[in-house]
Amino acid sequence: MFGSKSKPIVGLDIGSSSIKAVELKKSKTDITVASLGLEPLATDIVVDSMIVDSGSVSAAISKLFTEHKLKSKTLPLRSVDTP
């Protein structure tokens, strides 16, 4: 999960009512939660697991990263889990 450089890892969950994020950091002996956040979404943004308004989702993710000072700025495609 963590590479040899031990950069923080961010988990992102896009749900129908909110987007949740958690940032994990690894030290020599532990993995700790460095930051976490939740950004609510309007009821019509994600419907039946489909993103209807990608602009609103993108804005909510940007707000999460800014307000909670999450470090990772990219998600490798292999890390994205789709239903």
N, CA, C and O atoms as a Maestro MAE file, in Angstrom:
{
 s_m_m2io_version
 :::
 2.0.0
}

f_m_ct {
 s_m_title
 :::
 protein
 m_atom[332] {
  # First column is atom index #
  i_m_mmod_type
  r_m_x_coord
  r_m_y_coord
  r_m_z_coord
  i_m_residue_number
  s_m_chain_name
  s_m_pdb_residue_name
  s_m_pdb_atom_name
  i_m_atomic_number
  :::
  1 25 0.827 -1.181 0.000 1 A "MET " " N  " 7
  2 3 0.000 0.000 0.000 1 A "MET " " CA " 6
  3 2 0.875 1.251 0.000 1 A "MET " " C  " 6
  4 15 0.684 2.119 -0.851 1 A "MET " " O  " 8
  5 25 1.812 1.370 0.910 2 A "PHE " " N  " 7
  6 3 2.730 2.499 0.951 2 A "PHE " " CA " 6
  7 2 3.973 2.137 0.155 2 A "PHE " " C  " 6
  8 15 4.494 1.028 0.275 2 A "PHE " " O  " 8
  9 25 4.440 3.063 -0.646 3 A "GLY " " N  " 7
  10 3 5.658 2.838 -1.400 3 A "GLY " " CA " 6
  11 2 6.880 3.062 -0.531 3 A "GLY " " C  " 6
  12 15 6.771 3.365 0.657 3 A "GLY " " O  " 8
  13 25 8.031 2.910 -1.136 4 A "SER " " N  " 7
  14 3 9.277 3.061 -0.391 4 A "SER " " CA " 6
  15 2 9.504 4.503 0.071 4 A "SER " " C  " 6
  16 15 10.234 4.727 1.036 4 A "SER " " O  " 8
  17 25 8.893 5.481 -0.600 5 A "LYS " " N  " 7
  18 3 9.071 6.884 -0.208 5 A "LYS " " CA " 6
  19 2 8.122 7.295 0.905 5 A "LYS " " C  " 6
  20 15 8.262 8.386 1.459 5 A "LYS " " O  " 8
  21 25 7.160 6.447 1.243 6 A "SER " " N  " 7
  22 3 6.208 6.680 2.332 6 A "SER " " CA " 6
  23 2 5.460 8.009 2.210 6 A "SER " " C  " 6
  24 15 5.321 8.740 3.190 6 A "SER " " O  " 8
  25 25 4.987 8.311 1.021 7 A "LYS " " N  " 7
  26 3 4.138 9.485 0.841 7 A "LYS " " CA " 6
  27 2 2.774 9.180 1.431 7 A "LYS " " C  " 6
  28 15 2.371 8.019 1.505 7 A "LYS " " O  " 8
  29 25 2.059 10.218 1.853 8 A "PRO " " N  " 7
  30 3 0.710 9.996 2.392 8 A "PRO " " CA " 6
  31 2 -0.203 9.362 1.345 8 A "PRO " " C  " 6
  32 15 -0.024 9.563 0.144 8 A "PRO " " O  " 8
  33 25 -1.175 8.600 1.814 9 A "ILE " " N  " 7
  34 3 -2.176 7.978 0.952 9 A "ILE " " CA " 6
  35 2 -3.535 8.551 1.321 9 A "ILE " " C  " 6
  36 15 -3.869 8.670 2.500 9 A "ILE " " O  " 8
  37 25 -4.315 8.903 0.307 10 A "VAL " " N  " 7
  38 3 -5.643 9.454 0.536 10 A "VAL " " CA " 6
  39 2 -6.685 8.470 0.035 10 A "VAL " " C  " 6
  40 15 -6.612 7.995 -1.098 10 A "VAL " " O  " 8
  41 25 -7.658 8.168 0.891 11 A "GLY " " N  " 7
  42 3 -8.814 7.376 0.504 11 A "GLY " " CA " 6
  43 2 -9.992 8.315 0.312 11 A "GLY " " C  " 6
  44 15 -10.226 9.208 1.126 11 A "GLY " " O  " 8
  45 25 -10.734 8.108 -0.771 12 A "LEU " " N  " 7
  46 3 -11.843 8.985 -1.114 12 A "LEU " " CA " 6
  47 2 -13.084 8.145 -1.354 12 A "LEU " " C  " 6
  48 15 -13.044 7.181 -2.118 12 A "LEU " " O  " 8
  49 25 -14.190 8.504 -0.706 13 A "ASP " " N  " 7
  50 3 -15.460 7.798 -0.883 13 A "ASP " " CA " 6
  51 2 -16.503 8.802 -1.355 13 A "ASP " " C  " 6
  52 15 -16.853 9.739 -0.636 13 A "ASP " " O  " 8
  53 25 -16.998 8.592 -2.581 14 A "ILE " " N  " 7
  54 3 -18.030 9.461 -3.129 14 A "ILE " " CA " 6
  55 2 -19.356 8.742 -2.958 14 A "ILE " " C  " 6
  56 15 -19.617 7.732 -3.611 14 A "ILE " " O  " 8
  57 25 -20.184 9.268 -2.079 15 A "GLY " " N  " 7
  58 3 -21.484 8.670 -1.802 15 A "GLY " " CA " 6
  59 2 -22.614 9.539 -2.324 15 A "GLY " " C  " 6
  60 15 -22.370 10.592 -2.913 15 A "GLY " " O  " 8
  61 25 -23.837 9.109 -2.114 16 A "SER " " N  " 7
  62 3 -24.981 9.856 -2.625 16 A "SER " " CA " 6
  63 2 -25.270 11.116 -1.816 16 A "SER " " C  " 6
  64 15 -25.910 12.036 -2.326 16 A "SER " " O  " 8
  65 25 -24.812 11.178 -0.565 17 A "SER " " N  " 7
  66 3 -25.101 12.357 0.252 17 A "SER " " CA " 6
  67 2 -23.859 13.145 0.665 17 A "SER " " C  " 6
  68 15 -23.975 14.270 1.150 17 A "SER " " O  " 8
  69 25 -22.658 12.555 0.473 18 A "SER " " N  " 7
  70 3 -21.436 13.258 0.868 18 A "SER " " CA " 6
  71 2 -20.206 12.606 0.239 18 A "SER " " C  " 6
  72 15 -20.258 11.494 -0.286 18 A "SER " " O  " 8
  73 25 -19.106 13.339 0.313 19 A "ILE " " N  " 7
  74 3 -17.794 12.823 -0.081 19 A "ILE " " CA " 6
  75 2 -16.954 12.808 1.176 19 A "ILE " " C  " 6
  76 15 -16.863 13.807 1.890 19 A "ILE " " O  " 8
  77 25 -16.337 11.660 1.445 20 A "LYS " " N  " 7
  78 3 -15.491 11.506 2.617 20 A "LYS " " CA " 6
  79 2 -14.051 11.262 2.166 20 A "LYS " " C  " 6
  80 15 -13.810 10.602 1.155 20 A "LYS " " O  " 8
  81 25 -13.100 11.802 2.927 21 A "ALA " " N  " 7
  82 3 -11.689 11.602 2.615 21 A "ALA " " CA " 6
  83 2 -10.914 11.327 3.898 21 A "ALA " " C  " 6
  84 15 -11.218 11.874 4.958 21 A "ALA " " O  " 8
  85 25 -9.901 10.464 3.776 22 A "VAL " " N  " 7
  86 3 -8.995 10.191 4.884 22 A "VAL " " CA " 6
  87 2 -7.573 10.156 4.326 22 A "VAL " " C  " 6
  88 15 -7.330 9.584 3.264 22 A "VAL " " O  " 8
  89 25 -6.651 10.762 5.039 23 A "GLU " " N  " 7
  90 3 -5.247 10.740 4.652 23 A "GLU " " CA " 6
  91 2 -4.462 9.948 5.693 23 A "GLU " " C  " 6
  92 15 -4.516 10.247 6.886 23 A "GLU " " O  " 8
  93 25 -3.736 8.941 5.231 24 A "LEU " " N  " 7
  94 3 -2.928 8.099 6.108 24 A "LEU " " CA " 6
  95 2 -1.452 8.383 5.883 24 A "LEU " " C  " 6
  96 15 -1.012 8.582 4.751 24 A "LEU " " O  " 8
  97 25 -0.693 8.401 6.970 25 A "LYS " " N  " 7
  98 3 0.761 8.573 6.902 25 A "LYS " " CA " 6
  99 2 1.416 7.392 7.590 25 A "LYS " " C  " 6
  100 15 0.900 6.862 8.573 25 A "LYS " " O  " 8
  101 25 2.550 6.990 7.065 26 A "LYS " " N  " 7
  102 3 3.287 5.865 7.639 26 A "LYS " " CA " 6
  103 2 4.595 6.379 8.239 26 A "LYS " " C  " 6
  104 15 5.345 7.120 7.603 26 A "LYS " " O  " 8
  105 25 4.844 5.965 9.477 27 A "SER " " N  " 7
  106 3 6.140 6.217 10.096 27 A "SER " " CA " 6
  107 2 6.888 4.890 10.090 27 A "SER " " C  " 6
  108 15 6.447 3.931 9.457 27 A "SER " " O  " 8
  109 25 7.985 4.832 10.771 28 A "LYS " " N  " 7
  110 3 8.738 3.575 10.813 28 A "LYS " " CA " 6
  111 2 7.967 2.461 11.505 28 A "LYS " " C  " 6
  112 15 8.150 1.286 11.187 28 A "LYS " " O  " 8
  113 25 7.111 2.823 12.446 29 A "THR " " N  " 7
  114 3 6.425 1.788 13.239 29 A "THR " " CA " 6
  115 2 4.899 1.800 13.135 29 A "THR " " C  " 6
  116 15 4.256 0.810 13.483 29 A "THR " " O  " 8
  117 25 4.314 2.893 12.667 30 A "ASP " " N  " 7
  118 3 2.854 3.018 12.691 30 A "ASP " " CA " 6
  119 2 2.295 3.592 11.401 30 A "ASP " " C  " 6
  120 15 3.010 4.182 10.590 30 A "ASP " " O  " 8
  121 25 0.997 3.400 11.242 31 A "ILE " " N  " 7
  122 3 0.214 4.116 10.236 31 A "ILE " " CA " 6
  123 2 -0.787 4.949 11.017 31 A "ILE " " C  " 6
  124 15 -1.515 4.425 11.860 31 A "ILE " " O  " 8
  125 25 -0.825 6.258 10.737 32 A "THR " " N  " 7
  126 3 -1.708 7.140 11.473 32 A "THR " " CA " 6
  127 2 -2.625 7.914 10.523 32 A "THR " " C  " 6
  128 15 -2.315 8.099 9.346 32 A "THR " " O  " 8
  129 25 -3.751 8.356 11.061 33 A "VAL " " N  " 7
  130 3 -4.663 9.220 10.315 33 A "VAL " " CA " 6
  131 2 -4.129 10.646 10.454 33 A "VAL " " C  " 6
  132 15 -4.087 11.205 11.550 33 A "VAL " " O  " 8
  133 25 -3.725 11.218 9.328 34 A "ALA " " N  " 7
  134 3 -3.185 12.569 9.339 34 A "ALA " " CA " 6
  135 2 -4.291 13.610 9.210 34 A "ALA " " C  " 6
  136 15 -4.197 14.701 9.770 34 A "ALA " " O  " 8
  137 25 -5.334 13.265 8.470 35 A "SER " " N  " 7
  138 3 -6.430 14.190 8.255 35 A "SER " " CA " 6
  139 2 -7.644 13.418 7.766 35 A "SER " " C  " 6
  140 15 -7.517 12.362 7.147 35 A "SER " " O  " 8
  141 25 -8.813 13.955 8.051 36 A "LEU " " N  " 7
  142 3 -10.022 13.385 7.468 36 A "LEU " " CA " 6
  143 2 -11.057 14.482 7.350 36 A "LEU " " C  " 6
  144 15 -11.017 15.482 8.066 36 A "LEU " " O  " 8
  145 25 -11.988 14.272 6.429 37 A "GLY " " N  " 7
  146 3 -12.999 15.286 6.223 37 A "GLY " " CA " 6
  147 2 -14.221 14.736 5.525 37 A "GLY " " C  " 6
  148 15 -14.199 13.642 4.961 37 A "GLY " " O  " 8
  149 25 -15.285 15.511 5.572 38 A "LEU " " N  " 7
  150 3 -16.549 15.148 4.955 38 A "LEU " " CA " 6
  151 2 -17.142 16.404 4.336 38 A "LEU " " C  " 6
  152 15 -17.183 17.459 4.969 38 A "LEU " " O  " 8
  153 25 -17.595 16.284 3.111 39 A "GLU " " N  " 7
  154 3 -18.244 17.396 2.424 39 A "GLU " " CA " 6
  155 2 -19.617 16.937 1.948 39 A "GLU " " C  " 6
  156 15 -19.703 16.032 1.117 39 A "GLU " " O  " 8
  157 25 -20.696 17.540 2.455 40 A "PRO " " N  " 7
  158 3 -22.035 17.125 2.050 40 A "PRO " " CA " 6
  159 2 -22.316 17.452 0.580 40 A "PRO " " C  " 6
  160 15 -21.758 18.398 0.024 40 A "PRO " " O  " 8
  161 25 -23.181 16.663 -0.028 41 A "LEU " " N  " 7
  162 3 -23.613 16.885 -1.413 41 A "LEU " " CA " 6
  163 2 -25.130 17.076 -1.432 41 A "LEU " " C  " 6
  164 15 -25.843 16.524 -0.593 41 A "LEU " " O  " 8
  165 25 -25.612 17.854 -2.384 42 A "ALA " " N  " 7
  166 3 -27.049 17.973 -2.592 42 A "ALA " " CA " 6
  167 2 -27.586 16.619 -3.058 42 A "ALA " " C  " 6
  168 15 -26.839 15.796 -3.587 42 A "ALA " " O  " 8
  169 25 -28.863 16.401 -2.861 43 A "THR " " N  " 7
  170 3 -29.451 15.080 -3.129 43 A "THR " " CA " 6
  171 2 -29.440 14.681 -4.597 43 A "THR " " C  " 6
  172 15 -29.542 13.491 -4.893 43 A "THR " " O  " 8
  173 25 -29.321 15.613 -5.520 44 A "ASP " " N  " 7
  174 3 -29.382 15.275 -6.944 44 A "ASP " " CA " 6
  175 2 -28.013 15.234 -7.628 44 A "ASP " " C  " 6
  176 15 -27.950 15.200 -8.857 44 A "ASP " " O  " 8
  177 25 -26.931 15.237 -6.872 45 A "ILE " " N  " 7
  178 3 -25.570 15.251 -7.446 45 A "ILE " " CA " 6
  179 2 -25.127 13.842 -7.828 45 A "ILE " " C  " 6
  180 15 -24.585 13.637 -8.913 45 A "ILE " " O  " 8
  181 25 -25.353 12.872 -6.946 46 A "VAL " " N  " 7
  182 3 -25.034 11.458 -7.196 46 A "VAL " " CA " 6
  183 2 -26.340 10.677 -7.016 46 A "VAL " " C  " 6
  184 15 -26.933 10.675 -5.938 46 A "VAL " " O  " 8
  185 25 -26.771 10.020 -8.085 47 A "VAL " " N  " 7
  186 3 -28.041 9.297 -8.069 47 A "VAL " " CA " 6
  187 2 -27.796 7.864 -8.541 47 A "VAL " " C  " 6
  188 15 -27.229 7.654 -9.614 47 A "VAL " " O  " 8
  189 25 -28.220 6.879 -7.746 48 A "ASP " " N  " 7
  190 3 -28.036 5.460 -8.087 48 A "ASP " " CA " 6
  191 2 -26.576 5.143 -8.444 48 A "ASP " " C  " 6
  192 15 -26.304 4.470 -9.439 48 A "ASP " " O  " 8
  193 25 -25.651 5.632 -7.626 49 A "SER " " N  " 7
  194 3 -24.206 5.415 -7.788 49 A "SER " " CA " 6
  195 2 -23.627 6.037 -9.055 49 A "SER " " C  " 6
  196 15 -22.512 5.697 -9.451 49 A "SER " " O  " 8
  197 25 -24.356 6.932 -9.689 50 A "MET " " N  " 7
  198 3 -23.881 7.619 -10.884 50 A "MET " " CA " 6
  199 2 -23.721 9.103 -10.576 50 A "MET " " C  " 6
  200 15 -24.615 9.721 -9.997 50 A "MET " " O  " 8
  201 25 -22.585 9.672 -10.963 51 A "ILE " " N  " 7
  202 3 -22.358 11.101 -10.765 51 A "ILE " " CA " 6
  203 2 -23.121 11.854 -11.844 51 A "ILE " " C  " 6
  204 15 -22.835 11.712 -13.032 51 A "ILE " " O  " 8
  205 25 -24.094 12.655 -11.425 52 A "VAL " " N  " 7
  206 3 -24.930 13.410 -12.352 52 A "VAL " " CA " 6
  207 2 -24.316 14.780 -12.638 52 A "VAL " " C  " 6
  208 15 -24.383 15.274 -13.763 52 A "VAL " " O  " 8
  209 25 -23.722 15.384 -11.621 53 A "ASP " " N  " 7
  210 3 -23.139 16.716 -11.750 53 A "ASP " " CA " 6
  211 2 -21.662 16.648 -11.377 53 A "ASP " " C  " 6
  212 15 -21.299 16.838 -10.216 53 A "ASP " " O  " 8
  213 25 -20.818 16.376 -12.361 54 A "SER " " N  " 7
  214 3 -19.387 16.193 -12.089 54 A "SER " " CA " 6
  215 2 -18.724 17.489 -11.613 54 A "SER " " C  " 6
  216 15 -17.749 17.437 -10.862 54 A "SER " " O  " 8
  217 25 -19.232 18.637 -12.032 55 A "GLY " " N  " 7
  218 3 -18.677 19.913 -11.579 55 A "GLY " " CA " 6
  219 2 -18.842 20.095 -10.081 55 A "GLY " " C  " 6
  220 15 -17.927 20.562 -9.403 55 A "GLY " " O  " 8
  221 25 -20.012 19.726 -9.562 56 A "SER " " N  " 7
  222 3 -20.252 19.837 -8.120 56 A "SER " " CA " 6
  223 2 -19.395 18.852 -7.337 56 A "SER " " C  " 6
  224 15 -18.897 19.180 -6.259 56 A "SER " " O  " 8
  225 25 -19.221 17.652 -7.870 57 A "VAL " " N  " 7
  226 3 -18.372 16.653 -7.207 57 A "VAL " " CA " 6
  227 2 -16.929 17.134 -7.194 57 A "VAL " " C  " 6
  228 15 -16.247 17.040 -6.174 57 A "VAL " " O  " 8
  229 25 -16.468 17.647 -8.322 58 A "SER " " N  " 7
  230 3 -15.102 18.169 -8.403 58 A "SER " " CA " 6
  231 2 -14.887 19.317 -7.419 58 A "SER " " C  " 6
  232 15 -13.857 19.376 -6.747 58 A "SER " " O  " 8
  233 25 -15.847 20.218 -7.333 59 A "ALA " " N  " 7
  234 3 -15.735 21.345 -6.398 59 A "ALA " " CA " 6
  235 2 -15.706 20.858 -4.954 59 A "ALA " " C  " 6
  236 15 -14.952 21.384 -4.135 59 A "ALA " " O  " 8
  237 25 -16.525 19.856 -4.640 60 A "ALA " " N  " 7
  238 3 -16.553 19.317 -3.274 60 A "ALA " " CA " 6
  239 2 -15.221 18.642 -2.929 60 A "ALA " " C  " 6
  240 15 -14.731 18.784 -1.809 60 A "ALA " " O  " 8
  241 25 -14.640 17.915 -3.873 61 A "ILE " " N  " 7
  242 3 -13.337 17.270 -3.633 61 A "ILE " " CA " 6
  243 2 -12.265 18.331 -3.423 61 A "ILE " " C  " 6
  244 15 -11.452 18.215 -2.506 61 A "ILE " " O  " 8
  245 25 -12.255 19.361 -4.261 62 A "SER " " N  " 7
  246 3 -11.279 20.449 -4.102 62 A "SER " " CA " 6
  247 2 -11.417 21.119 -2.741 62 A "SER " " C  " 6
  248 15 -10.422 21.431 -2.087 62 A "SER " " O  " 8
  249 25 -12.656 21.335 -2.325 63 A "LYS " " N  " 7
  250 3 -12.900 21.956 -1.024 63 A "LYS " " CA " 6
  251 2 -12.385 21.065 0.113 63 A "LYS " " C  " 6
  252 15 -11.795 21.557 1.075 63 A "LYS " " O  " 8
  253 25 -12.614 19.752 -0.005 64 A "LEU " " N  " 7
  254 3 -12.106 18.813 1.008 64 A "LEU " " CA " 6
  255 2 -10.587 18.901 1.117 64 A "LEU " " C  " 6
  256 15 -10.046 18.994 2.218 64 A "LEU " " O  " 8
  257 25 -9.895 18.870 -0.032 65 A "PHE " " N  " 7
  258 3 -8.436 18.901 -0.022 65 A "PHE " " CA " 6
  259 2 -7.913 20.225 0.527 65 A "PHE " " C  " 6
  260 15 -6.899 20.246 1.225 65 A "PHE " " O  " 8
  261 25 -8.587 21.321 0.223 66 A "THR " " N  " 7
  262 3 -8.145 22.627 0.692 66 A "THR " " CA " 6
  263 2 -8.406 22.814 2.180 66 A "THR " " C  " 6
  264 15 -7.498 23.175 2.929 66 A "THR " " O  " 8
  265 25 -9.638 22.571 2.613 67 A "GLU " " N  " 7
  266 3 -10.008 22.832 4.003 67 A "GLU " " CA " 6
  267 2 -9.357 21.882 4.991 67 A "GLU " " C  " 6
  268 15 -9.103 22.260 6.135 67 A "GLU " " O  " 8
  269 25 -9.083 20.663 4.572 68 A "HIS " " N  " 7
  270 3 -8.511 19.673 5.492 68 A "HIS " " CA " 6
  271 2 -7.027 19.438 5.235 68 A "HIS " " C  " 6
  272 15 -6.416 18.541 5.816 68 A "HIS " " O  " 8
  273 25 -6.461 20.255 4.357 69 A "LYS " " N  " 7
  274 3 -5.018 20.242 4.074 69 A "LYS " " CA " 6
  275 2 -4.491 18.847 3.715 69 A "LYS " " C  " 6
  276 15 -3.428 18.428 4.173 69 A "LYS " " O  " 8
  277 25 -5.260 18.149 2.889 70 A "LEU " " N  " 7
  278 3 -4.811 16.843 2.409 70 A "LEU " " CA " 6
  279 2 -3.639 17.056 1.457 70 A "LEU " " C  " 6
  280 15 -3.666 17.977 0.641 70 A "LEU " " O  " 8
  281 25 -2.619 16.219 1.552 71 A "LYS " " N  " 7
  282 3 -1.381 16.414 0.806 71 A "LYS " " CA " 6
  283 2 -1.405 15.823 -0.603 71 A "LYS " " C  " 6
  284 15 -0.934 16.458 -1.546 71 A "LYS " " O  " 8
  285 25 -1.939 14.634 -0.752 72 A "SER " " N  " 7
  286 3 -1.912 13.966 -2.047 72 A "SER " " CA " 6
  287 2 -2.817 14.701 -3.023 72 A "SER " " C  " 6
  288 15 -3.947 15.050 -2.680 72 A "SER " " O  " 8
  289 25 -2.332 14.938 -4.228 73 A "LYS " " N  " 7
  290 3 -3.118 15.674 -5.207 73 A "LYS " " CA " 6
  291 2 -3.558 14.810 -6.385 73 A "LYS " " C  " 6
  292 15 -4.318 15.277 -7.233 73 A "LYS " " O  " 8
  293 25 -3.106 13.581 -6.457 74 A "THR " " N  " 7
  294 3 -3.477 12.717 -7.576 74 A "THR " " CA " 6
  295 2 -3.897 11.353 -7.063 74 A "THR " " C  " 6
  296 15 -3.476 10.915 -5.992 74 A "THR " " O  " 8
  297 25 -4.731 10.693 -7.842 75 A "LEU " " N  " 7
  298 3 -5.134 9.325 -7.558 75 A "LEU " " CA " 6
  299 2 -4.758 8.481 -8.762 75 A "LEU " " C  " 6
  300 15 -5.326 8.668 -9.838 75 A "LEU " " O  " 8
  301 25 -3.808 7.549 -8.612 76 A "PRO " " N  " 7
  302 3 -3.478 6.690 -9.743 76 A "PRO " " CA " 6
  303 2 -4.702 5.879 -10.149 76 A "PRO " " C  " 6
  304 15 -5.469 5.445 -9.290 76 A "PRO " " O  " 8
  305 25 -4.888 5.672 -11.435 77 A "LEU " " N  " 7
  306 3 -6.057 4.959 -11.926 77 A "LEU " " CA " 6
  307 2 -6.196 3.583 -11.288 77 A "LEU " " C  " 6
  308 15 -7.313 3.146 -11.010 77 A "LEU " " O  " 8
  309 25 -5.084 2.892 -11.052 78 A "ARG " " N  " 7
  310 3 -5.152 1.564 -10.464 78 A "ARG " " CA " 6
  311 2 -5.692 1.600 -9.039 78 A "ARG " " C  " 6
  312 15 -6.081 0.566 -8.496 78 A "ARG " " O  " 8
  313 25 -5.716 2.791 -8.429 79 A "SER " " N  " 7
  314 3 -6.214 2.927 -7.063 79 A "SER " " CA " 6
  315 2 -7.702 3.227 -7.011 79 A "SER " " C  " 6
  316 15 -8.296 3.231 -5.933 79 A "SER " " O  " 8
  317 25 -8.307 3.475 -8.159 80 A "VAL " " N  " 7
  318 3 -9.715 3.842 -8.201 80 A "VAL " " CA " 6
  319 2 -10.545 2.565 -8.281 80 A "VAL " " C  " 6
  320 15 -10.379 1.755 -9.193 80 A "VAL " " O  " 8
  321 25 -11.438 2.401 -7.313 81 A "ASP " " N  " 7
  322 3 -12.304 1.221 -7.251 81 A "ASP " " CA " 6
  323 2 -13.700 1.623 -7.682 81 A "ASP " " C  " 6
  324 15 -14.298 2.512 -7.076 81 A "ASP " " O  " 8
  325 25 -14.230 0.992 -8.710 82 A "THR " " N  " 7
  326 3 -15.571 1.302 -9.181 82 A "THR " " CA " 6
  327 2 -16.490 0.127 -8.933 82 A "THR " " C  " 6
  328 15 -16.045 -1.020 -8.934 82 A "THR " " O  " 8
  329 25 -17.781 0.401 -8.719 83 A "PRO " " N  " 7
  330 3 -18.726 -0.690 -8.451 83 A "PRO " " CA " 6
  331 2 -18.950 -1.571 -9.659 83 A "PRO " " C  " 6
  332 15 -19.718 -2.530 -9.589 83 A "PRO " " O  " 8
  :::
 }
 m_bond[331] {
  # First column is bond index #
  i_m_from
  i_m_to
  i_m_order
  :::
  1 1 2 1
  2 2 3 1
  3 3 4 2
  4 3 5 1
  5 5 6 1
  6 6 7 1
  7 7 8 2
  8 7 9 1
  9 9 10 1
  10 10 11 1
  11 11 12 2
  12 11 13 1
  13 13 14 1
  14 14 15 1
  15 15 16 2
  16 15 17 1
  17 17 18 1
  18 18 19 1
  19 19 20 2
  20 19 21 1
  21 21 22 1
  22 22 23 1
  23 23 24 2
  24 23 25 1
  25 25 26 1
  26 26 27 1
  27 27 28 2
  28 27 29 1
  29 29 30 1
  30 30 31 1
  31 31 32 2
  32 31 33 1
  33 33 34 1
  34 34 35 1
  35 35 36 2
  36 35 37 1
  37 37 38 1
  38 38 39 1
  39 39 40 2
  40 39 41 1
  41 41 42 1
  42 42 43 1
  43 43 44 2
  44 43 45 1
  45 45 46 1
  46 46 47 1
  47 47 48 2
  48 47 49 1
  49 49 50 1
  50 50 51 1
  51 51 52 2
  52 51 53 1
  53 53 54 1
  54 54 55 1
  55 55 56 2
  56 55 57 1
  57 57 58 1
  58 58 59 1
  59 59 60 2
  60 59 61 1
  61 61 62 1
  62 62 63 1
  63 63 64 2
  64 63 65 1
  65 65 66 1
  66 66 67 1
  67 67 68 2
  68 67 69 1
  69 69 70 1
  70 70 71 1
  71 71 72 2
  72 71 73 1
  73 73 74 1
  74 74 75 1
  75 75 76 2
  76 75 77 1
  77 77 78 1
  78 78 79 1
  79 79 80 2
  80 79 81 1
  81 81 82 1
  82 82 83 1
  83 83 84 2
  84 83 85 1
  85 85 86 1
  86 86 87 1
  87 87 88 2
  88 87 89 1
  89 89 90 1
  90 90 91 1
  91 91 92 2
  92 91 93 1
  93 93 94 1
  94 94 95 1
  95 95 96 2
  96 95 97 1
  97 97 98 1
  98 98 99 1
  99 99 100 2
  100 99 101 1
  101 101 102 1
  102 102 103 1
  103 103 104 2
  104 103 105 1
  105 105 106 1
  106 106 107 1
  107 107 108 2
  108 107 109 1
  109 109 110 1
  110 110 111 1
  111 111 112 2
  112 111 113 1
  113 113 114 1
  114 114 115 1
  115 115 116 2
  116 115 117 1
  117 117 118 1
  118 118 119 1
  119 119 120 2
  120 119 121 1
  121 121 122 1
  122 122 123 1
  123 123 124 2
  124 123 125 1
  125 125 126 1
  126 126 127 1
  127 127 128 2
  128 127 129 1
  129 129 130 1
  130 130 131 1
  131 131 132 2
  132 131 133 1
  133 133 134 1
  134 134 135 1
  135 135 136 2
  136 135 137 1
  137 137 138 1
  138 138 139 1
  139 139 140 2
  140 139 141 1
  141 141 142 1
  142 142 143 1
  143 143 144 2
  144 143 145 1
  145 145 146 1
  146 146 147 1
  147 147 148 2
  148 147 149 1
  149 149 150 1
  150 150 151 1
  151 151 152 2
  152 151 153 1
  153 153 154 1
  154 154 155 1
  155 155 156 2
  156 155 157 1
  157 157 158 1
  158 158 159 1
  159 159 160 2
  160 159 161 1
  161 161 162 1
  162 162 163 1
  163 163 164 2
  164 163 165 1
  165 165 166 1
  166 166 167 1
  167 167 168 2
  168 167 169 1
  169 169 170 1
  170 170 171 1
  171 171 172 2
  172 171 173 1
  173 173 174 1
  174 174 175 1
  175 175 176 2
  176 175 177 1
  177 177 178 1
  178 178 179 1
  179 179 180 2
  180 179 181 1
  181 181 182 1
  182 182 183 1
  183 183 184 2
  184 183 185 1
  185 185 186 1
  186 186 187 1
  187 187 188 2
  188 187 189 1
  189 189 190 1
  190 190 191 1
  191 191 192 2
  192 191 193 1
  193 193 194 1
  194 194 195 1
  195 195 196 2
  196 195 197 1
  197 197 198 1
  198 198 199 1
  199 199 200 2
  200 199 201 1
  201 201 202 1
  202 202 203 1
  203 203 204 2
  204 203 205 1
  205 205 206 1
  206 206 207 1
  207 207 208 2
  208 207 209 1
  209 209 210 1
  210 210 211 1
  211 211 212 2
  212 211 213 1
  213 213 214 1
  214 214 215 1
  215 215 216 2
  216 215 217 1
  217 217 218 1
  218 218 219 1
  219 219 220 2
  220 219 221 1
  221 221 222 1
  222 222 223 1
  223 223 224 2
  224 223 225 1
  225 225 226 1
  226 226 227 1
  227 227 228 2
  228 227 229 1
  229 229 230 1
  230 230 231 1
  231 231 232 2
  232 231 233 1
  233 233 234 1
  234 234 235 1
  235 235 236 2
  236 235 237 1
  237 237 238 1
  238 238 239 1
  239 239 240 2
  240 239 241 1
  241 241 242 1
  242 242 243 1
  243 243 244 2
  244 243 245 1
  245 245 246 1
  246 246 247 1
  247 247 248 2
  248 247 249 1
  249 249 250 1
  250 250 251 1
  251 251 252 2
  252 251 253 1
  253 253 254 1
  254 254 255 1
  255 255 256 2
  256 255 257 1
  257 257 258 1
  258 258 259 1
  259 259 260 2
  260 259 261 1
  261 261 262 1
  262 262 263 1
  263 263 264 2
  264 263 265 1
  265 265 266 1
  266 266 267 1
  267 267 268 2
  268 267 269 1
  269 269 270 1
  270 270 271 1
  271 271 272 2
  272 271 273 1
  273 273 274 1
  274 274 275 1
  275 275 276 2
  276 275 277 1
  277 277 278 1
  278 278 279 1
  279 279 280 2
  280 279 281 1
  281 281 282 1
  282 282 283 1
  283 283 284 2
  284 283 285 1
  285 285 286 1
  286 286 287 1
  287 287 288 2
  288 287 289 1
  289 289 290 1
  290 290 291 1
  291 291 292 2
  292 291 293 1
  293 293 294 1
  294 294 295 1
  295 295 296 2
  296 295 297 1
  297 297 298 1
  298 298 299 1
  299 299 300 2
  300 299 301 1
  301 301 302 1
  302 302 303 1
  303 303 304 2
  304 303 305 1
  305 305 306 1
  306 306 307 1
  307 307 308 2
  308 307 309 1
  309 309 310 1
  310 310 311 1
  311 311 312 2
  312 311 313 1
  313 313 314 1
  314 314 315 1
  315 315 316 2
  316 315 317 1
  317 317 318 1
  318 318 319 1
  319 319 320 2
  320 319 321 1
  321 321 322 1
  322 322 323 1
  323 323 324 2
  324 323 325 1
  325 325 326 1
  326 326 327 1
  327 327 328 2
  328 327 329 1
  329 329 330 1
  330 330 331 1
  331 331 332 2
  :::
 }
}
